[in-house]
Every structure is written in C-alpha cells, then in structure tokens.
Amino acid sequence: MNNPKITITLKLFAAYQEAYKVPEVQLSISPGTSVSQLLENIISQHPELEKWRDTTKFGINLNFVPPETILQDGDEVVLIPPVSGGINIFRI
C-alpha cells in the first residue's frame, strides 16, 4: 500500500530554533495533517517545548492561520512562540 507524504518547510524561531539548533527543517508528513497536529508531533520529539503549546501562534506562507488549518505540499510553516520586540512579517 502506498503511503504518500507531503513536504513542508518548517522555519524555526526562538525556543523552537533553540530546540532544533537549526533555523529551518524540511519535513515529510502525511496529507491531511493540521498545523496543530504538527505542533503536537514537534512537542513529542522535544518535550521542553511543552510550555509553549498554548501560546504558540501559527503561520503558513506568511499568513497567520488557525490551528485546524490543513498543511499542503510545499507550505512554509512557522510556529511563533511569544516574543518581545521585533517586527511583524505576517499579513493579518
């Protein structure tokens, strides 16, 4: 049985970048995965990120999105923990 995957780019900032020790990663995930399910998977791999679960915002392709948004092949995803300062690069 064929188990298709889609590929996304996960851009990492703040605590997420500290956990992965790189600024971005390419991930192969199952079609139909939501951005909140992606976060759950990341927290299971890096339990130290648990404290950011309820305060992380989601961005796909430079737009803020709700947690239930389904990821598509080629999406650029960011998980945005609370930070201070900086500039807003996302469209509201």
C-alpha positions as CSV (number, residue, x, y, z in Angstrom):
1,M,0.0,0.0,0.0
2,N,1.3,3.4,-1.0
3,N,1.8,5.9,1.9
4,P,2.0,9.3,0.2
5,K,3.7,12.2,2.0
6,I,3.8,15.9,1.5
7,T,6.9,18.0,2.1
8,I,6.8,21.3,4.1
9,T,9.5,23.7,5.3
10,L,9.4,24.5,9.0
11,K,11.0,27.8,9.8
12,L,12.2,27.9,13.4
13,F,12.4,30.9,15.7
14,A,13.1,31.5,19.4
15,A,12.6,28.4,21.6
16,Y,11.9,26.2,18.5
17,Q,15.2,27.1,16.9
18,E,17.0,26.5,20.3
19,A,15.5,23.0,20.5
20,Y,16.4,22.0,16.9
21,K,19.7,24.0,16.7
22,V,18.9,25.0,13.1
23,P,16.9,27.8,11.5
24,E,14.7,25.5,9.4
25,V,13.9,21.9,8.6
26,Q,12.3,20.1,5.7
27,L,9.6,17.6,6.9
28,S,7.7,14.8,5.2
29,I,4.3,14.5,6.7
30,S,1.0,12.7,6.0
31,P,-1.6,14.5,3.8
32,G,-4.4,16.0,6.0
33,T,-2.1,17.0,8.8
34,S,-3.2,20.2,10.5
35,V,-0.7,22.8,11.8
36,S,-1.8,22.0,15.4
37,Q,-1.0,18.3,14.8
38,L,2.4,19.3,13.5
39,L,2.9,21.2,16.8
40,E,1.9,18.1,18.8
41,N,4.4,16.0,16.9
42,I,7.2,18.5,17.5
43,I,6.4,18.6,21.2
44,S,6.5,14.8,21.4
45,Q,10.0,15.0,19.9
46,H,11.1,18.0,22.0
47,P,9.2,17.9,25.3
48,E,11.0,21.0,26.5
49,L,8.7,22.9,24.1
50,E,5.5,21.8,26.0
51,K,5.4,25.1,27.9
52,W,4.8,26.9,24.6
53,R,1.9,24.7,23.5
54,D,-1.0,27.1,24.5
55,T,0.7,30.3,23.5
56,T,2.2,29.4,20.1
57,K,0.6,31.1,17.0
58,F,0.8,29.6,13.5
59,G,1.8,31.0,10.2
60,I,1.7,29.4,6.8
61,N,3.1,31.1,3.7
62,L,3.4,34.5,5.6
63,N,-0.2,34.5,6.8
64,F,-1.5,33.8,10.3
65,V,-3.7,30.7,10.3
66,P,-6.0,29.0,12.8
67,P,-4.7,25.7,14.4
68,E,-7.0,23.5,12.4
69,T,-5.5,24.6,9.0
70,I,-4.5,21.6,6.9
71,L,-1.0,21.7,5.6
72,Q,-0.4,21.5,1.8
73,D,2.7,20.2,-0.1
74,G,5.3,23.0,-0.3
75,D,3.9,25.1,2.6
76,E,6.3,27.2,4.6
77,V,5.3,26.9,8.2
78,V,6.3,28.9,11.2
79,L,5.4,28.2,14.9
80,I,5.5,31.5,16.7
81,P,6.1,31.4,20.4
82,P,5.6,34.6,22.4
83,V,8.5,37.0,21.9
84,S,9.1,40.7,22.6
85,G,10.3,43.3,20.2
86,G,11.0,42.7,16.5
87,I,8.8,43.3,13.5
88,N,5.7,41.7,12.1
89,I,6.4,39.9,8.8
90,F,2.9,38.4,8.6
91,R,-0.2,39.7,6.9
92,I,-3.2,40.0,9.3
